[in-house]
Amino acid sequence: MTDSLIHDWNLIDSTPPPTPPQLDDETLRDGLQSPSVKTPSLEAMVEILHLMSKLGIESANIGLPGAGPHVEASALRLAQEIVSEDLGIFPNCAARTLQVDIEPIVRIQQATGLRMEASTFIGSSPIRQYAEGWTIEQMIQSTQTAVSFAVENGLEVMMVTEDTTRAHPDTLKALYGTAIACGAKRICVCDTVGHATPDGVRSLVGFVRAFADEEGDDIQVDWHGHRDRGLDLVNTLVAVESGANRIHGTALGIGERVGNTPMDQILVNLKLLGWIKRDLSFLSDYVHKVSKATGVPIPKGYPVIGEDAFRTGTGVHAAAVIKAMDKGDHWLADRVYSGVPAGDFGLRQKIEVGPMSGKSNVVFWLEEHGYEASEERVNRLFEAAKVSREICDEDLLHNLAQ
């Protein structure tokens, strides 16, 4: 019955990945590079880490310990929480391709006994090389020294090439090949400045995927995207289709400049596509916690989590939802005027009364709040709504309903 009510064009040419993509949450590291966020308290970071675990997020970046003792202490505390609470999160820490950045990660792993990954990064595009004055020989040597040191000290390594989407293929082969030869088991493709289009992602990730398969058995490929051109989410989905094993994001898309790919929207779309199967009822808690902890407001029209996401005051739209509710069919009510079923994310549809409402909105509101929907009462609220310039305040409606 349900399949016959929605003809889903999205699935006609869609090819699910052979295995569900894993997720790496960068909220507590890359996300905090935004000049507009405040650094969460350590207590808030711990709470966010627990919410990541409840959402089934497999990995999380817990900091760049080489930035100083305060960051090392924070990363250590988060690593200890993962161990003591058995959160099931595989942590990684960012590091430049410098031994001095990797040494604190080694100390954290030794102190906790926790399996950890060093995310060693270096710029790879010609423009970055020119600005920094790097030669390819210097970059290869730096990569070799850093990855070898990390592996020799028991860390797993993800080799991250910054600005991959503007890098030459020969440079990528040289850097990734060196890292893999030194023991890296994962390589990361970065759209650091949000340059890529879906066609570019398809070409680049396909190229890197093929190279990784040639270099060794089970070399994993990650995708890390930014939203400078507003293509972050679609690029991330294309990266999965093109062979990325793990994809990165941050809650609310917080991050440098205009931000990263929003982890919450990644989760929503992966679930709706059927690429992951997990309980996302804590999604709203996760986003609201990060919003509060970082001081980043949630726009009212933000997908799924925003105040207006499942809220309507329009007569025709509300009438369709109300008719579905009257049938006692929550599945139908969640989908008749919504492409995202609210119930799948612990939320619900909400019918408001305002200037674009019909009488059905008023009747629904009255009955939902325990009032008899008499003709006189309905008309009184309906007339007030029609002269209002916005959705009617709840207190006003209650006063009119007396």
C-alpha positions in Angstrom: 0.0 0.0 0.0 2.7 2.5 1.0 4.8 1.9 -2.0 1.9 2.6 -4.3 1.4 6.1 -2.8 4.8 7.5 -3.7 6.5 7.0 -7.0 10.1 7.6 -6.0 12.1 8.9 -9.0 15.1 9.2 -6.7 15.6 5.5 -6.6 15.2 4.7 -10.3 18.8 5.1 -11.3 20.2 5.2 -7.8 22.9 2.6 -7.0 23.4 2.0 -3.3 27.0 1.6 -2.2 28.1 -2.0 -1.6 28.5 -1.3 2.1 27.0 1.5 4.1 29.3 4.5 4.2 30.9 5.3 7.6 30.8 8.8 9.1 33.6 10.9 10.6 32.3 13.8 12.7 34.6 16.9 12.6 32.4 19.1 14.8 34.9 19.2 17.7 37.9 20.1 15.5 37.3 21.4 12.0 33.9 22.8 13.0 35.5 25.0 15.7 37.7 26.8 13.1 34.8 29.0 12.2 35.5 32.6 13.4 31.9 32.9 14.6 31.7 29.9 17.0 32.7 29.8 20.6 34.7 26.8 21.8 32.4 24.5 23.8 33.2 23.7 27.4 34.8 20.4 27.9 31.6 19.2 29.6 29.6 20.1 26.5 32.1 18.4 24.2 31.6 15.2 26.3 27.9 15.5 25.9 28.2 16.0 22.1 30.4 12.9 21.9 27.7 10.9 23.6 25.1 12.1 21.1 27.4 11.2 18.2 27.5 7.7 19.7 23.7 7.5 20.0 23.5 8.4 16.3 25.8 5.6 15.4 28.5 7.9 14.1 31.6 5.7 13.7 34.5 8.1 14.0 35.1 11.6 15.5 38.0 14.1 15.2 38.7 15.0 18.8 41.3 17.8 18.2 44.7 18.9 17.0 46.8 18.1 20.1 49.9 19.6 18.6 48.2 23.1 18.9 49.1 23.2 22.5 48.8 21.6 26.0 45.1 22.8 26.4 44.1 21.0 23.2 46.1 17.9 24.2 44.3 17.8 27.6 40.9 18.2 25.9 41.6 15.4 23.4 42.9 13.2 26.2 39.7 13.8 28.2 37.5 12.9 25.2 39.6 9.8 24.5 39.2 8.7 28.2 35.4 9.2 27.9 35.3 6.9 24.8 37.1 4.2 26.8 35.3 4.6 30.1 31.8 4.8 28.6 32.5 2.3 25.8 31.1 4.8 23.2 32.1 2.7 20.2 33.7 5.7 18.5 37.0 5.4 16.6 38.8 8.7 17.4 41.2 10.6 15.2 43.3 13.6 15.8 44.5 16.1 13.2 48.3 16.7 12.7 50.4 18.4 10.2 53.0 16.2 8.6 55.4 17.0 11.5 56.6 14.7 14.2 56.0 17.4 16.8 52.2 17.3 16.0 52.1 13.5 16.1 53.9 13.0 19.4 50.9 14.2 21.5 48.6 11.8 19.7 51.0 9.0 20.6 50.9 10.1 24.2 47.1 10.1 24.3 46.9 6.6 22.8 49.5 5.3 25.3 47.7 6.9 28.2 44.3 5.4 27.3 45.1 2.2 25.4 42.6 3.4 22.8 43.0 2.5 19.1 43.5 5.9 17.4 44.1 7.4 14.0 46.4 10.3 13.1 45.0 12.5 10.4 48.2 13.8 8.9 47.5 16.7 6.5 49.5 18.7 3.9 48.4 21.0 1.1 48.5 19.5 -2.3 47.4 22.0 -4.9 49.8 24.0 -7.1 48.5 27.3 -5.8 49.2 26.2 -2.2 52.6 24.9 -3.1 53.5 28.2 -4.8 52.2 30.2 -1.8 54.1 28.1 0.7 57.3 27.8 -1.4 57.2 24.0 -1.2 58.8 21.6 -3.6 57.3 18.2 -4.3 60.4 16.6 -2.9 59.9 18.4 0.4 56.3 17.4 0.5 57.1 13.7 -0.1 59.9 13.8 2.5 57.6 15.4 5.1 54.9 12.8 4.4 57.3 9.9 4.6 58.8 11.1 7.9 55.4 11.8 9.5 53.6 8.7 8.5 56.5 6.4 9.3 56.8 7.9 12.8 53.1 7.5 13.4 53.0 3.9 12.3 56.1 3.0 14.2 54.4 4.3 17.3 51.3 2.3 16.9 48.9 4.8 15.4 46.7 4.2 12.4 47.1 6.9 9.7 44.8 8.7 7.4 46.8 10.7 4.9 44.9 13.9 4.2 45.7 16.1 1.1 44.3 19.5 1.6 42.8 21.2 -1.5 42.7 17.9 -3.3 40.0 19.2 -5.7 42.5 21.6 -7.2 45.6 19.3 -7.2 47.4 17.6 -10.1 47.0 13.8 -10.3 50.7 13.2 -10.3 51.1 15.1 -7.0 48.2 13.1 -5.5 49.8 9.8 -6.6 53.1 10.8 -5.1 51.7 11.9 -1.8 49.2 9.1 -1.4 51.6 6.5 -2.7 54.3 7.6 -0.2 51.9 7.5 2.7 50.6 4.0 1.7 54.1 2.7 1.3 54.9 3.9 4.8 51.8 2.2 6.3 48.8 4.5 5.9 45.6 2.5 5.6 43.3 5.4 4.7 43.6 8.4 2.4 41.4 11.5 2.4 40.2 13.6 -0.5 39.5 17.2 0.6 37.4 19.9 -1.0 39.1 22.4 1.4 37.8 25.5 -0.3 34.5 24.2 -1.6 35.7 24.3 -5.2 34.2 21.0 -6.5 31.1 20.3 -8.6 29.4 16.9 -8.6 31.2 16.1 -12.0 34.5 17.0 -10.4 33.8 14.8 -7.4 32.9 11.9 -9.6 36.1 12.3 -11.6 38.4 12.9 -8.7 37.1 10.3 -6.2 36.9 7.7 -9.1 40.5 8.4 -9.8 41.6 8.2 -6.2 39.5 5.0 -5.6 41.2 3.3 -8.6 44.7 4.4 -7.4 44.0 3.1 -3.9 42.8 -0.2 -5.2 46.0 -0.6 -7.2 48.3 0.4 -4.3 47.1 -2.2 -1.8 44.4 -4.3 -0.3 41.6 -2.6 1.6 43.0 1.0 1.4 40.1 3.2 2.6 39.1 6.4 0.9 37.5 9.4 2.8 35.7 12.5 1.5 35.8 15.8 3.3 33.7 18.6 1.8 33.1 22.3 2.3 30.0 24.4 1.3 31.5 27.5 -0.4 29.5 27.0 -3.5 26.5 25.4 -1.7 27.3 22.0 -3.3 28.6 20.3 -0.1 25.8 17.8 0.5 25.3 16.7 -3.1 29.1 16.4 -3.5 29.2 14.1 -0.4 26.5 11.8 -1.8 28.3 11.7 -5.2 31.5 10.9 -3.3 29.8 7.8 -1.8 28.5 6.7 -5.2 32.0 7.1 -6.6 33.7 4.9 -4.0 34.3 6.8 -0.8 34.2 4.6 2.2 33.8 7.3 4.9 32.5 10.8 4.7 33.0 13.8 6.9 30.7 16.5 8.3 29.9 18.8 11.2 26.7 19.5 13.1 24.9 22.4 11.5 27.7 22.5 8.9 29.8 24.7 11.2 33.3 25.4 10.0 35.7 27.8 8.4 34.2 30.5 6.0 30.7 29.3 5.2 31.2 25.8 6.8 31.4 22.1 6.2 28.9 19.5 5.0 26.2 19.3 7.7 26.5 15.9 9.4 22.8 16.1 10.4 21.8 16.5 6.7 24.1 13.7 5.7 22.4 11.4 8.2 18.9 12.4 7.0 19.7 11.8 3.3 21.6 8.5 3.8 18.6 7.2 5.8 16.0 8.4 3.2 18.1 6.8 0.4 18.2 3.6 2.3 22.0 3.6 2.5 22.0 3.4 6.3 19.5 1.9 8.8 19.8 3.4 12.3 17.8 5.2 14.9 18.0 9.0 14.3 15.6 10.1 17.1 18.5 11.9 18.8 19.3 14.0 15.8 17.5 17.1 17.1 19.2 16.7 20.5 22.6 16.5 18.8 22.0 19.7 16.6 20.5 21.7 19.5 23.3 20.7 21.8 26.0 21.9 19.3 24.0 25.0 18.6 23.9 25.9 22.3 27.5 24.9 23.0 28.9 26.9 20.1 26.6 29.9 20.0 25.5 29.1 16.4 21.7 29.7 16.0 19.6 27.2 14.1 17.8 29.1 11.2 14.0 28.6 11.4 13.9 27.2 7.9 16.9 24.8 8.5 16.1 21.3 7.1 14.5 18.9 9.5 15.7 20.5 12.7 14.6 24.2 12.1 11.5 25.5 13.8 9.5 25.7 10.6 10.6 22.3 9.1 7.4 20.5 9.9 5.2 23.5 10.6 2.4 24.8 8.3 -0.2 27.5 8.6 -1.3 27.3 4.9 -4.9 26.2 4.5 -4.5 23.7 1.6 -1.4 22.1 3.0 -2.7 21.8 6.5 -6.0 20.4 5.2 -4.2 17.5 3.6 -2.2 16.7 6.7 -5.3 17.0 8.9 -7.3 14.6 6.6 -4.4 12.1 6.9 -4.5 12.5 10.7 -8.2 12.0 10.7 -7.7 8.7 9.0 -5.5 7.7 12.0 -2.6 7.2 9.6 0.6 8.7 11.0 2.6 7.3 8.0 0.4 9.2 5.6 0.3 12.4 7.7 4.1 12.5 7.8 4.4 12.3 4.0 1.4 13.8 2.3 2.9 17.3 2.4 6.5 16.5 3.4 9.4 14.9 1.6 11.0 14.1 5.0 8.9 12.1 7.5 9.1 13.9 10.8 8.5 10.7 12.9 11.7 9.1 11.5 13.7 11.8 13.4 11.8 12.0 16.6 9.7 15.0 15.5 6.1 15.6 14.4 4.0 17.7 12.0 2.6 20.9 13.5 -0.5 22.8 12.3 -0.6 26.5 13.0 -3.2 29.2 12.6 -2.4 32.4 10.7 -3.4 34.7 7.8 -3.1 31.9 5.2 -5.0 29.3 7.2 -8.3 27.7 6.4 -11.0 26.9 8.9 -9.6 23.3 9.1 -6.5 24.7 10.8 -8.6 26.4 13.4 -10.7 23.3 14.0 -7.6 21.2 14.4 -6.0 23.7 16.8 -9.1 23.9 18.9 -9.5 20.1 19.2 -5.8 19.5 19.8 -6.0 21.9 22.7 -9.1 20.5 24.2 -11.7 23.1 23.0 -15.0 22.3 21.4 -14.9 23.4 17.7 -18.2 25.2 17.8 -19.1 27.3 14.8 -19.0 30.6 16.8 -15.6 29.7 18.3 -14.1 28.7 14.9 -15.3 31.9 13.3 -13.9 34.0 16.1 -10.4 32.5 15.7 -10.6 32.4 11.9 -11.5 36.1 11.7 -8.6 37.0 14.0 -6.2 34.9 11.9 -7.3 36.6 8.7 -6.4 40.1 10.0 -3.1 39.0 11.5 0.2 39.5 9.6 1.8 36.4 11.1 1.2 33.1 12.7 -1.1 33.7 15.7 0.4 33.6 19.1 -0.7 30.7 21.3 -1.8 32.9 24.1 -4.0 35.0 21.8 -5.6 31.8 20.5 -6.3 30.5 24.0 -7.8 33.9 25.0 -10.1 33.9 21.9 -11.1 30.3 22.5 -12.4 31.0 26.1 
